[in-house]
């Protein structure tokens, strides 16, 4: 369940046209929009004449931007932005995997595949420093982890987190990885490389004969200086939702992902605490109302409100009118009447978003319809993997 457009950016030059064609064929079905910056092309290749593709001839734009062209439209669009290279064959689940990881990190990290860590800093050589550990994009890596630098050919982020202007790098159009690492350090944004199998990403045969890095590898003094200009290489804290804590009696990942996509921070009040509460609290100011003492340790702001007259004891509930979102997942329908929420609606901020779990069940769907009518707002039902939820 994605809530934003998926946008790609690629740069190419005429000698790599055949490689570009293979790259486009591997990804076209996964994107809503792809911007292809064509450095020094005389005309647009036929295979780029597609409703999803916006080709940009350098002669009609800002000239030869070399690799930097992959970010040409990044500042002008909204959604998930993928920066890609024209010599890679991307897997069929590339977009779904990376967008899922962006949302698992609450859209507060930049994710990617190819990556680097330096175990000492400052470094002696960008390419040859003995402390350099490279996580090659086409090799297996067993865990998702923080790194110092991502390769911009296999990188993605949400524009809510990073609104990148290509002109920041216009003086060094081919040294994008170290410049991006420095920029993300300046913004204190986590950089995360993802676990994958070997050959999940495929480097096109013969493409490295024309690779940009080969032309600058003999003298890497500029790249070295860029990395050394970072005051301190860091692994910035990155919260990640634990999907193992979601589902069954708790809310599903699709519901939390909807929250991440539609509510940027803010105050959430949850009726019914549980395993998922900690995952919600990683990104939101969460207050949970819970009748069962066993769940009081779900997170630090859980309020015990025993069941009185088929609903929570309202005298035990603190003022909850300052919420931006109400997540209705309690009290348990098997022992209470969730419909009493309507009778106590004056306790709530009626302008807030209401999210109701388990509306695949008749009683919860009935409550959702009554609440929609009481609030005078349309209800939308969203499908989950095992159960559905509604938003009002």
Secondary structure, DSSP 4 states (H G I P E B T S, - for coil): ---S-EEEEEEEEGGGHHHHHHHHHHHGGG-SEEEEEEET-SS--GGG-STTEEEEEGGGTTS--GGGGGGTTGGG--SEEEEE-TTEE--TTHHHHHHHHHHHTTT-EEEESSEEEESSSS-S-TTT-TTEEEE-TTS-B-S-EE-SEE-TTEEEEETTT----GGGGTTSTT-HHHHHHHHHHHTT-EEEE--B-TTSSEEPTTGGGG-HHHHHSS--HHHHHHHHTSS-----------GGGSSTTSPPHHHHHHHHHH--S-EEEEES--TTHHHHHTTSEEEEEES-GGGTTSSTTEEE--EETTEE-GGGSPP-TT-SEEEE--S-TTTS-TTHHHHTGGGS-TTSEEEEE-TTSHHHHHHHHHHHHHHT---EEE--SS--EEE-
